[in-house]
Amino acid sequence: RRIADESARYQRLLGLRDQTPAETIAARVISIDASPYFRVARVELDRGEGVVKHGMPVLTPEGVVGRIGHTSGETSDILLLVDPRSAIDVVIPRTGGRGILRGKAGENGYRCTIEYLTRGNPAQVGDRVVTSGLGSSFPRDLSVGKVTAVLPGAVGLFQEVEVTPDVDFARLSEVLVVAAPPPAADPDAG
């Protein structure tokens, strides 16, 4: 059964590689930092020494994992999207509301908040959260997670929204590093 599960994971990862319109590099997770205040995973690359650089996006078939933080030889550290130092521009497709996804520090499991999401685009529990494509780091419409709480009673211009990521970081084993930006759209293709 373990071999069958592993085979299924590899098939989904290969499917993601085929769907991603950019060069990708597969990597195997070799450790995950257990600290509740810093969320980092270390990966071993199948190739890419000198190719993988700081800030490159990291994905799984389930969604966004984070960005490359530090590289050294055949290993790289991933700053997970649930790390408080992480910042990813996201959008809620149902409303079009945009904000910055940041990890939450502390003994809260793997959760995030969306900062700067205006009250004019009210979020609801269950709303999907995807990458906006802005900032040229992550391609547009990659799955990030779901809204699990909209905190009531907050005052001001922005909502307080909690997000649970789609990726199960406790079971993370293989990832894809997006090593090159996607090709530019062909203006003649319509």
N, C-alpha and C positions, 0 to 999 in steps of 0.2 A: 504494500500500500504506500509506503514511504517513497519508493521509486516511482510509482504511478503519479503521486502528488508532485514530485520533483519534475517529472516529465511534463506534466500539465503546466507548471510554472514556467518552464523553459519555452513551451509552445506559445504561451501568452506573451512572454518577453520578445520572442521572435516576431510575433504579430505586431507588437508595438513598434519594433524596429522597422518593419515594412511600412507601417502607417506614418512614421515620422519623416517629414520631408527635409531632413537634414542628416548629416553624418552622425552616427552614434557609436559609442564604445560600451560594450558590456563590462560589468564589474560585479564581483562577488563581495558581499558584506562580510568582513572578518571580525568586526567588533562594533558595539554600540555603547556609548558612554551612559552610565546609569544615573548620572547626577540629575536631580530635578531642576537645576538652574542652568545647565549647559547641555544641549541636545546635539550630539555629534556622533556620526557613524564613520567608521573607517572601512574603505573598500580596497580590494586588490583588483587591478585592471588586467584585462586579458591582453591588452596592448595599449599604447598611448603615452608611454613615458616621454615627456617633453611636449606632448600634444594637448593633454588635459591641463587647463589653466583655471586660476581663481575665478569664481563667478559663473562657471558653466552650469546650466540646469541639469538636474538629476531627476529621472522619472522611473515609474513602474507602470505596469498596465492599469493599476488602480488609480494612479494620479501622480501629482507632484510630490517629490521627496524633499528637495531642497536645492542647494547650490554647492559647488565645490568650494571649499574654504582654503585648504592647504594641500599642496602636493609634494611628494617626496619619493622619487624613484617610481616603483610600480604600485605605490599606495597613495591614496588621497583621502582627505577628511571631508565629509559632507556636513555642512551646516544645515541641519534639518529644519524644515519650515516651522516646527514647533519650538525652536530655540528663540528666546527673547531678542536675540541680535538679528534674526532673520526679518526681512521686509519684502513682501511680494505684492505687486499691484494686482488687485482682483476685482471682479465684477459679479453681481448677482444678476443672472440673465433675465429673471422674471421682471425685475424693475429697471434694470440698466444702471443701478446704483454702483458706484466705484468706491474703493477704499484701499487701505494698506493692511495686509494680513501680517500679524506679528504673533510669534509664539508666546505662550504664557509660562512664566517661571513658577516653580513651586511644585508641591505634591498634588498635582491636578491631573495626572495622566498625561496624555498627549492632546493638548487643546491649544486653540489660537483665539485671537480676537481680531475684529476688523476695526481699524481706526479710520477716522475721517469719513465715515459713511453718513451722509446727510439724512436728516429726518424727512426730507422731501421724497426719499425713496425708501419707504418703510420695509424693513426685512421681516420675514415671518419664519417661525420654526419650521424646518424642513426645506427651506430654500437651498438650491444648489449654489455653490461658489466655484467659479472658474477663473483662470488667469485672464487678464485683460489684453495681453499682448503688448502693452506699453512698456517702455523702458528697454526694449530690444533684448531682454534676457530670456524670458519664457515665451514660447509660441502662444498664440491666442487660444482660448477655449479648452485648456487642459484642466481636468477635474482636480479640485483642491479638497473639497469637503462639503458638509452640510451645516446650515445654521441650526444650532441646538438650543440656543437661548437668546432672547432679546430682552435685555434687562429693563424692567419697568422703572419709572420714576426718575430716570436720568434727565437732567435739564441741560439746555444748551443747544447748539447747532447740530451736534452729532449724536448718533445712536450708540449704545453699547451692545455689541453683538458678539456672541461666542460661537466658534466653529469647531466641529470635530472633523479632523482630516479623514479622507477616504482610505489613505494608506495606513495599514496596521504596522506601526513602527516596531512593535514588540516581536513581530514575525518577519521582519525585513531580511531577505537573503540574497536577492539579485536585483540589480538596477541597470538603467541605461544612462550614460552621460551624453548629453547633446554637445558634440564637439565642434559643430559648425552651425552658423545660422542657416535657416531654410533659404532656398534659392528665391530670388526676387520673382514676383509674379510677372508673367509674360503679358505685356500690355496688348498684344495682338490676339491673345487667346479669348478675349471677351469675358 
